[in-house]
Amino acid sequence: MRFVEDCELEESQIIYPSPSNPRLKGLISEDPGIIALADSIKRDGQLQRIIVQKIGGKYETLDGDRRCVAIFKVLKWKTIKASLYEMNDLEALRVRLIANIQREDLTSVEKGKYCFELFYVLARTEKLIGEEAWSNRSARSKLLAQISMDVNASPATIINWIRLWQTYPVETQKLIASNKEDLRRGLVPPSLAMEAVAIARRLHVHPQAVLNLAIKNQWTTDDLAAAARSFGDTPFTFDRLTEVITTYRNNHYRRNIVFDACVYEEIGKKAKAWKIRFDDYINLLMQFALENPVLLDNFIILKLRRSRNEP
């Protein structure tokens, strides 16, 4: 991939939306997202150049189809700022995939699909076979680290996106939320769908069965996480999942607690060091305090005296 130059192009010079990007087929200027993008460009200017490559006598977009529609169709500007690159087919595909993954309107499932495709593209650039690279822990870690830098997401998050895409059928994928508005409409949080995958793996059932039960009973991600934590204490089967979560809900009380910022930060560090959830660490602290009343009383007395400047 070689940078050639920055330039300004007229609409007649550009092939957009790219025929190689089927997701943007039928992109129209009336789309609310395009109108919002046009308003932003009108207010602040075109802050990000589109990326193009030369095909014959024209320039094909690799990243920037939406900006083209906003600038040419909505704002009616004559030219658009572009960066011209020379690249081979694999490099062009990589740029398109990264541009797609970074879009804010993608669902976690769609990001998983594009990340998996990007993984295979990167494997080919390393002269590896995709299936072998995915099953090889060292190769997989190396390629996921590269994707992580490209799309600004942790390798763990990327794997979760891919698992969502690989695990659930299309109809279920449509139920998984991609933003806060989807959550307000009652779609399933990605974290709940992922926790269902983890539970299903332990219970040797399909994740769809766990997710269906979670939706039916209005379980939260915390409910499923609590069930997963109980595996080590009392082994159970899928048939007992409802009983386990009901017991957890009946014995778990959630209250809003306000912490000093420094205390919150220290508790977070301790919980992370022990590799346990923040709530679990708080519960252990409370349990210790209740089981050691003398130590607790002495500690409180000391703190109160210091706050009142008493000897």
C-alpha positions, 0 to 999 in steps of 0.5 A: 500500500503506497500513498500517492497524493492528496487531491480534490475530486469532482463527483464525475471523477469518483465511483461511489458507493463502491461496487465492492461494498454491498452493505452501502448499496442503495445509499440515499441522501434522505437517510437520517445518518447521511443528513446528520453527517452533512450537517456536521460537515457543513458546520465543521468542514470536511475533517477526514479525507476519503480514501480512493484508488485509481481504476482506469480513468476514475477513482474508486472509494475505499473509505468515504462513500457516506461522505461522498453522498453527504457532500455531493447529494445533500450539500451540493459541493463541487469537490471533495478532499481525497487521499489517493493510494496504490494498493493490491486487492488484499490491501484494498479489501483490508481498508474496506473491512476496517472502514466498515468495522469502525462505523458506529451504526454496526451491530456487534454481530456485523462487526463480528462478521467483518472482523472474521473476514479481516482475520482471513485477509490478514492471514493471507497477507502472512501466507497463512491459511485462515482455518489453520491460523484461527485454530493456532493460538499463537497465530490467532493472537498475533492477527487479533492484536493487529485487528485490535490496533486497526479497529480500536477494540481489545482482542477479547471484544473482537472475539466476542463479536465473532462468537456472536456472529458465528453462534446465533442464527440470522433471526436471533442476530436481529434481536441483538442491540447495536446502540442505546436506542435499540436497548430502549426498544427492548432488544437484547444487550450484546453482553447478555447474548455473550453470557448465554454463549458462556453458560451454554458451553458449560451446560453443553446446550445451544446458546439459543436455548439459554438466550430464549430462556433469558428473554422469556424470564427477563434475566439480566447479564448479571443474572447469567453471570451469577449462574456461571459463578455458581458452577464451582459450588453446585454443578447443575444442568440446563433444567436447573438454570431457572431455579439457580437464577431465581435463588440468586435473585431472591438472595441478592439485593442491589442498592445504590451506594456512593463511594469517594472517588479514591475509594472506588478506584482502590476497590477497582484495583483490588478487584482487578488484582484478584480477577473478580467482579467489583460487586463480588469484592464489595460483598467479601469486604462486607462479609469480613466486616460483619465477621470481625466486629471488633476490628470494624469497631476499632477502625470506625472509632479511629476514623471518627477521631481523626475526622474530628481531630480528637486525641 
